[in-house]
Amino acid sequence: MANAGFQAESAANTAAKERKFPCKACGADLVFAPGQDHLTCPYCKHEEKVPQTEAEIKEYSFNDYLAKPRGRGYGKTAGRDVRCGGCGALTHLDASVRATTCAFCGAPLLMDDQPAAADGEEVIAPEALVPFLVSAEQAQGAFRKWIASLWFAPNALKRESHLKQLQGVYRPFWTYDAHTVSHWTGERGDYYYVTEHYTTTENGKTVTRTRQVRHTRWTFVSGVYANFFDDVLIAAGKVIDFATTYNLGGLKPYLAEYLSGFVAERYVVSCEDGWVRAKEVIAGEIHSAVRDRIGGDEQRVHSINTAYSGITYKHILLPLWLSSYRYGNKTYSFQVNGQSGAVAGARPYSFWKILFLVLSILAAIGVVVLLANMKH
């Protein structure tokens, strides 16, 4: 793989790389500005354009991976992987960071106290990422708007919600491509109707009536279904509470500059395990496609035998803002998609608002019943 990985460094080299992207004006650390194509100094506001690369985003042969994994780490970024003692999440922190909190559970992370989580371990480097397009300020605004829109939320929550510091996290994913050829068998069910005569009693008399009774005619069918699956997306990091979607058309070739100012989570789902999950996704789509091809009013799928070829993969990073807020001595998690701004989170409910609604509905039903009785 073309991306270079972490190599053993001397103490002098490590010290020299404490700042990955020093400001040419004042020497402070530059950070990536979401939605922009440059790094910005938070002190003197000096800007430097992110160097662009002409390299394509590559797909790698899965068979080659099984034979010999390639690549290490996050390229030229200094730092180390740290495992959270609270939730077990693996994140990559800059070398300049000495202490922070886990973006997933809020537990403290101390670089000096944490052993490197990937020492001696082969780590596939990211091939591409979707840069942050949503800034921290925009994410905070999305949180406030989301809180204000909640039904049955306690009024105090809307007035006093305390959002903890947002953390921008690049989350790891695998994508897989594959050609498939599926031989399938099944049965097609077509409805047809038969007129039946029956007797019933009406006004004390026995009468004969007719009705249409539905039956199903089953026909054996078989066929071959071929497809190409592109960028089947599989999450490779810690399981989070709320799913979100991304437009992979926004992928850019991986550059370490995009990580400046953010946390990068390291994958915990291996490439092999990710492919197992990808095949489950593919199998579900093939099953739906086979049912469509069987047609009719009902379908029975007896067998699907699928052959895979040309399997490729790549490791990518996708942006997510993570935080939490407290209400009533309880912590609720919250997230904002770093590409689209989509919001998801846990929320409390007001018992009194729900009770008042139920009582109002019961009162309205009581009024309707009373008026109906008065008419009679």
N, C-alpha and C positions, 0 to 999 in steps of 0.2 A: 504494500500500500504506500502511496506517495507521501502521506503525512508522516513527519518525523515524530518520534515519541520521546518520553523521558529517558535520559541517559544518566548514568552515575556521574555526579558532579563533585568537584572539590569544594571545600569550604569557601575558597576565594571566588569561584565561579558562582556559587549560590548567593553569596553576598552581593556580587555584581549584578545579579538578576532580581534583587529585592524589588526594584521597580521595573516593571516590564515595559511601560510606555511613558517615559519621563517627558514632561513638558519642556519644550525647547526654550520657553520664555522664563519659567521660574523653577523648573526641576521637579514640580509636584507630579503626582500620578494623574495621567489622563484617564477619563472614563468614557465609555461609549454612550452616545446620546440616542435614546430610542427614537425611531422614525427618521433618523438622519444618516448621513454617510460619512460622519467624522467623529473623532474623539474630542472631548472638551475638558479643559482644565477647570476644576471647580473653584479655583482660587483667583486666577488672573483672566479666566475665560478665553484663553488662547485655544484655537482650534487647529486640528490636524486631520486631514482627510484619511479615511481608512484606505490603505492600498488595495487596489482592485486586482483581481487575478483573472486571467483568460482561461484558466484550467476548467475543464468540464467537471461536473459532479459525476463521479464514477460509480458504477455498479460492480461488485466483486463476485466472482464465482463462489457459490456455496461449497462446491466440492473442493475447490482450492483451500477454502477456509478450514474444512475438516482435515485436510492434509497438513496444513501448516498455517496457523493464525499469523497475521502480520500487523505491524503498527503498535504504537504505544501512546497512551496518554492523550494530552491535549496540546501537543506541539510545543511551541516555545514558551508557553506560560510557565512561570515559576509557581511553586506552591506544592501542596500535597493533598491527598485524599484523607478525609476525616470521617470516621463512623460515629454517628450519634449514639450515646449511651442510653437515650430515652426511647427512640423509635427504631433505631438501627439503620436509618438512612445514610447513604454514602454521598458526600458532597466534596467537590474540589474547591479549595480555598486558596486565594492568593498568598504568596509568601509573606507579604506585608501585613496580613491579618493575623493578629495574635489571639483575639477572642471575639466570639460572636455567638449568635443563637441559631439553633436549628430552624430552618425555614418551615419544616413540617410540623414540629411539635413544640417549638419554643424553648427546648432544653439548651443550656449553655454549652458551647463548644470552645474548648481551650486548645489552641494549637500545640502548646508546650506539653500538655498532658496527654495528647492523643497520639498513638502510634500511627504511622503511615498505613493505610488500609490496603494498599495494593503492592507492598514490597515484594519484589520477585515474581509478580503476577503479570502475565501477558494481557495488556489492555488494548483493545482496538480503538484507534483514534477516530474522532468524528470525521465524516466525509463532507457533511454539509450542515447548515443550520438555517432557521428562520430568525432573523434579527428581531429584537424588541421594536415594535412600532408604537406601543402604548407606553407613555411615560409614567413615572410614579405619581405625579400630580393627577394625571388623567385616571389612573387606577383608583386613587383616593376619591375622586369625583364620582366614579362609577359606583364605589361602595356607598357613598352618601345617597346617591340616587336610588340605588337598590334598596337600602334601608327605608327610604321614604315611601317606596312603592309597595311595601309588604302589607298584606291584609292581616288583620287580627294581631299585628305587632303591638307590644306594649308602648304606650305613648312615651314613657321614659326612655325607651330604647332609641326612639327617633330623636329625642332631645339630648341624650347623654351617652350615646354609643361611643366607646373608646376603642378606636382602631389602633392596634399595635403597629410597630414599624413594618412597612411592606418590604418584602425581600423579592428581588427579581431572580428567578431560578431558570436556568436552561435545563430542561428535562430530557433524559435520553430515550430514544426510540430506535427500533429496527424497522427498515422497510424491506420488503421482499418482492421480487418479480419472478414469475414462473409461467411457462407454457404448460397447458394441461390438455390431455385427451381422455375423455371419460366414456366408457361403454356402459350403457344402462339398460335395464329392463323394468317393466312395470305394467300397470293396467289402467286403461282409460275408462272412466265411468260416464255414460251418457244417460240422462233422464228421459224416460218416456212415461206416458200416462195411459191408464186403462179405465174405462168406464165401468163402474160396478153398481149393481142394484142392491138396495137394502130396504128393510121395512122398519118403520118407527111408529110411535103412537102420537097422534095429534088430536086434541080435543076429544079424547076417549075413543078415537077410531084408529085402526091400523091402516097405514098408508105406505105406498112404495115410493121410494125416492132413488135418485142416482147421484153418484159423486165420482170425481176424478181422483184416482189413487196413483201416486207416483212410484215408479220402479226404476231401478238402475240396471243398464245393460253394460257388462264389463267385457272389455276387449284387450287381449294381450298386445303390448307394444314394446318396441326396443329401438335403440338408436345409438348414435355417437355424437358427443358434444365436445367441441374444442374451444378453448378460450385462452387469452393471454391476460394474466393478472399483473397489474402495474402498481407498485408502491403500496402493497398491503401493509398497513401501519400497525405496529405492535409496541405497546409501552414496555420499556425495559427498566424502569426505575421503581421506586417505592410506590405501592398502591395508594392512591389518594382518594378522598371521599367523593369527588365530583368529576365526572368525565367532561371533556371539552374537545372541540374539533379544530383542525387547522387546515389551511389551504397550502398544500405542498408546492403549489406553483410559485410560492414566495421563497423557496429554498435558494440559498447562496452557498458557493464553495466555502468551506470552513476556513476562518481566519481567527487567530487567537485574539486579535483586537476586539472582536465582538464580545468577548467574555469580560473585558475590563469593566469593573464596577458591578459585576454580577456573580452569582454562585452557579457552578455547574455541577449537577448531580451525576454521579457515576452509575453506570448501568449495573444492575444486580441480576437481571435475566440474561443468560448467556445467549449467544447467537444460535446455538442448537435448540435451546428451549424456546427461543422466539420463533423459530421455524415451525416447531410443533404447534404453537398457538396460531401461527399464520395459516397452517394447513387446516386447522379447524374453521377459521374464517372462510377460507377458500371452499372447503367442503360444504359449508352452509350455503354459499352462493351457488355452487354447482347444483346442489339439491333443489334450490328454488328454480334454477334455470331448467332442470330436467322436468319438474312439475309443469312448467309453462309449455314445454315441448310435448308432454303427454296430452295436454289439453283436456277437453271435455268438461263435464260438470264436477267430477271428482277424480282424484288421482291416487293411485297406489304405487309407490316406488319400491320395487323389490330388491334391486341391487344397483350399485354404482361402483365401478372399478376405474380408478383414475391413475394415469401415468403422468409423472412430472418430468419436465426437462428444462434446460436452460435456466436453472435456479440461480438468482443473484441476490445480493443483499447490500445494504449500506447502513452505517450507523449515523444518525442525525440527532440534533439537539433542537428542541422547540421551547419557546418562551412562555413563562407563567409567573404572574405575581402572586405570592402567597402571604397570607397574614391571618390574624385572628382578632376577635374582640371579646370583651367580657361583658356579661349582663347577669345580674342576680347570682354572683359568685360562681358562674359557669362560663367556660371558654367555648366559643363557637368558631369553627374554621371558615375561611373565606378565600376566594381566589378570583383573579381576573386574567383572562387569556391575554398574553402579551402581544398577540398579533391582531386579534379581532376586537378585544375589549369586552368579550362576553363574560358575564358575571355568574357565579354560582356560590352558594354558601349555605351553612346551617343557620336556623333562625329560631328564636323563642316565640311562643304564642301567648296572647293575653287570655287567661281563663275568664276574666270578667267580660271581655268583648264577645267571646264565643257564647257565654251564658246569656248575655243580653240579647244576642241574635236569636238564640233558640227560644227564649221567652217571647220575643217579638213575633216569631213565626207562629208559636202556639197561640198567642193572643189573637193574631189575624185569623187563624183557623177557627178559633172560638167565636169571633164576631160573625164569620160567614155562616157557621152552623146556627147561631142565634137568629140571624136574619132569615135563614131558610125555615126555621121552626115558626117564626112569627108569621110568615106568609101562609103556612099551613094552618 
